[in-house]
Amino acid sequence: PNKVDVAAAQALATQIGDVTTLDEAPPSFTSLSIEDPTANSSSIVVTFELNEVGTAYCRPVRTDSAEGPTMAVQRILAADWGAAYNGTPATLEMTGLLRHADGEAFAGLDEQRQYDVHCWAKDAAVDGGGLSRPNYMSQAYADAAVAATAAPQGGTTAG
């Protein structure tokens, strides 16, 4: 038999307070689309939504380059094109292959070329103490083709 009475158990529960489990799931795109390139020839505009609050990063790559169909996460991050998602569709405008620390584009886009776009994301999860403890999208998910913009299967779009 249980030798702890209900009042003692309730008092202990009050002392402990609410306990929440940590978010362990990586983010995923719930929508990912690229604006019609003829709308603006000097930039690539990506609109995205995640399944939770977080930040997405993208990198354009010329389709005729030797980069191949996959892109390491570190290379996506090195381009320094990112935007935060807070529950409403977020837009990321890339005006070059990568960006300098001062925000200026390096190696601008050529309107006569096609580009593949590789995107990756991390969430804004925190631990029990309120410290940042993000979960990261997997490399395999980032390398997979988007397929359908309203239900993306990955983070890569072909030019």
Residue pairs with C-beta under 8 A, 6 or more apart in sequence:
20 128
22 125
22 127
22 128
22 133
23 52
23 123
23 125
23 135
24 135
25 52
25 123
25 135
26 122
26 123
26 135
26 136
26 137
26 138
26 141
27 50
27 51
27 52
27 54
27 121
27 122
27 123
27 135
27 137
28 50
28 51
28 121
28 137
28 141
28 152
29 48
29 49
29 50
29 51
29 56
29 119
29 121
29 146
29 152
29 154
29 155
30 49
30 50
30 51
30 151
30 152
31 47
31 48
31 49
31 89
31 149
31 150
31 151
31 152
32 46
32 47
32 48
32 49
32 119
32 146
32 149
32 152
32 155
32 157
33 46
33 47
33 48
33 149
34 44
34 45
34 46
34 47
34 117
34 157
35 44
35 45
35 46
35 47
37 44
37 111
39 45
41 111
42 95
42 108
42 109
42 111
43 93
43 94
43 95
43 109
44 60
44 93
44 94
44 109
44 115
44 117
45 91
45 92
45 93
45 94
46 56
46 58
46 91
46 92
46 93
46 94
46 117
46 119
47 89
47 90
47 91
47 92
48 56
48 83
48 85
48 89
48 90
48 92
48 119
49 85
49 89
49 90
50 56
50 85
50 121
50 123
52 123
52 124
52 125
53 85
53 86
53 87
53 123
53 124
54 84
54 85
54 121
54 122
54 123
54 124
54 134
55 82
55 83
55 84
55 85
55 121
55 122
55 124
56 82
56 83
56 85
56 90
56 92
56 119
56 120
56 121
57 76
57 77
57 79
57 81
57 82
57 119
57 120
57 121
58 76
58 79
58 81
58 82
58 92
58 94
58 117
58 118
58 119
58 120
59 71
59 75
59 76
59 78
59 79
59 81
59 94
59 97
59 98
59 117
59 118
59 119
60 79
60 94
60 97
60 109
60 115
60 116
60 117
61 67
61 71
61 97
61 115
61 116
61 117
61 118
62 97
62 110
62 113
62 114
62 115
62 116
62 159
63 113
63 114
63 115
63 116
63 158
63 159
64 113
64 114
67 116
69 116
69 143
69 156
70 139
70 143
70 156
71 118
71 142
71 143
71 156
72 139
73 120
73 136
73 139
73 142
75 118
76 118
76 119
76 120
76 142
77 120
78 98
79 94
79 97
79 98
79 99
80 98
80 99
80 100
80 101
81 92
81 94
81 98
81 99
82 92
83 90
83 91
83 92
84 90
85 121
94 105
94 109
94 117
95 105
95 108
95 109
96 105
96 106
96 107
96 108
96 109
97 105
97 106
97 107
97 108
97 109
98 105
98 106
98 107
99 105
99 106
100 106
109 115
114 159
115 159
116 156
116 157
116 158
116 159
117 156
117 157
117 159
118 142
118 143
118 155
118 156
119 142
119 155
119 156
119 157
120 136
120 137
120 142
120 155
121 137
121 155
122 134
122 135
122 136
122 137
123 134
123 135
124 132
124 134
125 132
125 133
125 134
125 135
126 132
126 133
127 133
137 155
141 154
141 155
142 154
142 155
142 156
143 154
143 155
143 156
144 153
144 154
144 155
144 156
145 153
145 154
145 156
145 157
145 158
146 152
146 153
146 154
146 155
146 156
146 157
147 153
147 154
